[in-house]
């Protein structure tokens, strides 16, 4: 795998390589995994945001690593079959898959620092342009033909939640959004779109959502 890389100094003055996971609203379903050897994180991210990319990339996870070969091997084994182009670092996977592998390495999470560096080089107008691509209606169970009292099944085939309102479900006797339940079940530090992880009467919620809200934008 051809890796880009950047190197940062830790508190002891040692060089620390950063492995990152990026997504882009203009590239749904694709994840970019890479690292860089440049000392300026923001510079590298701005290089990725070229005239051929309509909106900025978003860093969803980043860690410090000391053994690049270990990281490279892990990612090759896990995601090699899902690589779109052997000359590009894009994979057709769920972003949670990439994060799960990196978490197994138990390295320092530097996502906030990387996001901060990225934000320095991107204007608010550019950030808003990316947000507009994600503007779809909030999932409404009633509009999707899912009545209160209906059961939704998680992808583990065991966990079940019950629809309690148009937008919330009952999980372990607590009323929550489906996003919150999904985040809890996946043990994530960030929110995800829940529809790919749940089914209703054997149908994936994402398929029902896309069918109901096709072509619509959030008000």
N, C-alpha and C positions, 0 to 999 in steps of 0.2 A: 504494500500500500504506500502511495506517495503522500507523505504527511507534510503539511505546512507546520511550522512550529514557532512558538515564542518562548522566551526565557525571562523569568522574573527573579528578583532577589528575595530571599526570605530574611527573617530577622537576624540570621547569623551571617548574612552576606553570601550564602551559597546560591547557586543558580537552580531554579526550579522550573521545570517544563510544565506547561499547562495544556491539558487536553480538554477540548470543549465540544459541546453538542449545540448545534444551531438549527433553528427552523426559520421558515420564511412564509408569510401569508400568501405570497404569490406562487408558492410551490407546495400545495397541500399534499400531505402524505409522504413527503420526503424529509429526511433528516441529514444534516451535514455533520460529520464527525472529523475533527482535525486537531492539530496543535501547531504552535508557531515558535520560532526561535528569535523573533524580534523582541526588543526590549519594550516597545510601545504597543500595548495591547490594542489601543484605539486605532492606531495606524493600520494594523492588520485587518481589523474589522471594516475600516473604511475602504480598504483595497478590495474587499469582497463586494462592497456595495458600489458596483460599477454602473455605467450607463446601460448595461444589458440587464440589470436587475431593477425592477420597478419600485420596490420598497426595501427598507433595511432588513437585515437578518436580526433575529432575536436569540440571545443566549439563554437557553433553558437550564443548562448545567455545565459546570466547569470544575476541574479538580487539579491540584498540584500532583505531579508524579515524579518519581526519581528513576524509574526504569521504563524507558520508552518501548523496549522490546516486549516487555510483559503486557503493556497496554495494547500494543499493536497486534500481538498474537491473540489476545482475548477478543479483540474486535474482529479480527480476520475470521476466527472460528465462529463467532456468533452471527456476524452479519455479511460475510463474504457472498453467500448465495443471493443476498438481497441488494447487492451493489448495482446501481443503474448503469454506470459506465466505469470501466477499469481505470480510466484516467481522471476520474472525478470522485470526490469524497461524499457522494450522495447515496443514501440508502432508502429503500422503500420499506420502512418499518415504523412501528409506533415509537414515539419519542421515549416512552417509558421503558422500552426494551434497552435502549442505549444507556439510559440513566441507571437501570438496574445493574448492568454489567460494571459500570464505573463505580457504583456504590460497593460492589463486592471487593474492590481494591482497598476500601477503607482509608482513602486518602483525604486530605484537607479539601473541603468544599470552598471554592473561591468564586462561586457564581456571583455574589453581590459585587465583588470588586470588578469582575469582568463586565458586568452590566453597567457599572458606573463609568468605566473607561469608554464603553461603546456610546453611552449617552452623551459624553462630552463632545463627540464629533458629529452628532446627529441633531438636527433642528427639530423643534416641536412640530413643524409642518410636515416633516418627513415621517415622524412617528405617527402622526395622525393619518397619513396616507396608508400606512400599514394597517392601522386599526379599522379603516373603512372597508378593507377587504374581508374582514372577519365579521362584518355586521350582518348577522342573520337573526331572525326572530328567536326569542327565548322559547325553549321547549314548553308547550302547553299540552298536558295530557288530554284534556277535553277536546281540543282541536285535532288531536291525533287519533281520536276515537278510542281513547283508553279511559274507562270510567273509574270513578272513585271506588276503591275496594279491590281493584284489579291487582294481580301480582306480577312483579317483574323479576326475572331471573338473571343473576349475575353470571359472568362468563365461566366462573368456577363450577357451575352446574349445581351449586348447593345453596348459596346465599339468595334469599328472597326478601324483597321489600314490598310493601303494600301502598298503593297510591292513596294519599289522604286528601289532597286538594289538587287543583289544576296544575300546580307547580311543585308540590312537595310529596314526600313519601314517608312511610313509617318504617324505621329501622331500629331494632332493639328497643322498642317502646318509646322511641324518640322521633319527633317529626323533624325532618331535615330535607334539604334539597338533594336531588339525585347526584349533583356534582359533589356535594360534601360527602355523601356516602361513598361514592367512587374513589374520591381522594383518600378517604380513611381506609378502604379495603386495599388500595394499592400502596398504602403507606407513602404517599407523596407529600412533598412540601409545597406544592403548587397545584392549581386547579387544572382540570382537564375536561374536555368535552365528554360527557358520560355516555352518550348514545351508542358508541361502538362497543360498550362493555355489557349492555343489557338487552334482553329479549322480552317480547310480549307475545304470548301464544305462539312461540317458535320463530317469531320474526325479529330481526335485529332492529332496535329502536332507531338506529341511524337510517336504515332503509325507510322506515315509516316517516321519520322526520323529513328526509329528502323528498319523499313523495308528496307530503302535505305542504311543505314550504318551498317547493321548487320555484326559483326565480324571485323569491321575496327578499327584501332587506328589512333590517330592524328600523322601526320608526324613530 
